[in-house]
Amino acid sequence: MKKLILLFTFIFMAFPFTGKSQEIAVLKYNGGGDWYANPTALPNLIKFCNSNISTNIDTRPQTVEPGSTDIFQFPLVHMTGHGNVIFNDAEIENLRNYLLSGGFLHIDDNYGMNEYIRKEIKKLFPEKELTEIPPNHPIFSAAYDFPNGLPKIHEHDALPPQAFGIIENDRLVLLFTFESDLGDGWESPDVHNDPEEVRQKALKMGANIVKYAFEN
């Protein structure tokens, strides 16, 4: 298995994701957290992107596990939930190789994930610190301008929204959105009864993430 993972890493370092695939996957992780939360979120975001930023993404998001070599098919993997997350050693190695070879992981805290996911991110990149992404980073203007950075979608603890990330060779490879809850804003209108203005902010920020991940 280790040799297979290394082979996939070599292939995708030689042939980057950009322009090769327009698919998005949801990360199915272990630990007991609800990785399947917000089931209408990604389909709605994909439809928005296909209609507004000239993508041609498969409208059915796939499901992928962190230890699977299938992950290398996707330029963008989305992760969400409310609870515990655990990556084993093989999953850490595979996920790290995926990110270093051109992949992108967006982690959206659906409220309650923060304390768990930070420990796993540290396993992924023990030599790096999860740092706050400033509002002038290109991800906040990839398709739509967010001059103040990450938008606030749901209140939760009434704390300001924050975007944290891991950067490798000047490329953002992992984005952790906290106290924003973008995924709730992507869901169908009748799920949370969000005003359309709020949903549009969430979808536009989501489109920025998609565009950045596909092009960088």
Secondary structure by P-SEA (a helix, b strand, c coil): caaaaaaaaaaaaaccccccccbbbbbbcccccccccccaaaaaaaaaaaaccccccccbbbbbcccccccccccbbbbbbcbbbbbcaaaaaaaaaaaaabbbbbbbccccccccaaaaaaaaccccccccccccccccccccccccccccccccccccbbbbbccccccccbbbbccccccccccccccccccaaaaaaaaaaaaaaaaaaacc
